């Protein structure tokens, strides 16, 4: 809709205004969240980077998601999203300073189910300070639509928490 602010630009602007930095951990979105953020001029001031942990083993080895959790619940679980969002802040620290905000995506984009979870089952993790949460999404559409909607919802989730704080 014309006149509607670009959410990624709004987020980059808010982070810049507040002097906050963000780090991203992605699975089903495969780097689309960090790509959406870094398309905005000036993003380098606030975006530490992103980790694409597409393989479950990378969620454990790089992001430090608990091996027991992954073995018991699989990679598509709210606690996995929380741990990804929380841990990526330290993994992508700049000059020894962890990112202020971590955002993560994990889920099933489709077309088929994964570990008994249907396509469209998605969790977005958001970590700001001591607050770490997961937002459950039940999305419809094809693989591309699910991935794009996950990106939109992840950015909106961070914006809404910043607006509330």
Buried (B, 14 or more C-beta within 10 A) or exposed (E): EEEEEEBBBBBBBBBBEEEBBBBBBBBBBBBBBBBBBBEBEEBEEBBBBBBBBBEBEBBBEBBBBBEEBBEEBBBBBBBBBBBBBBBBBBBBBEEEEBBBBBBBBBBBBBEEEBEEBEBBBBBBBBBBEEEBBBBEBEBEBEBEBBBBBBBBBBBBBBBEBBEEE
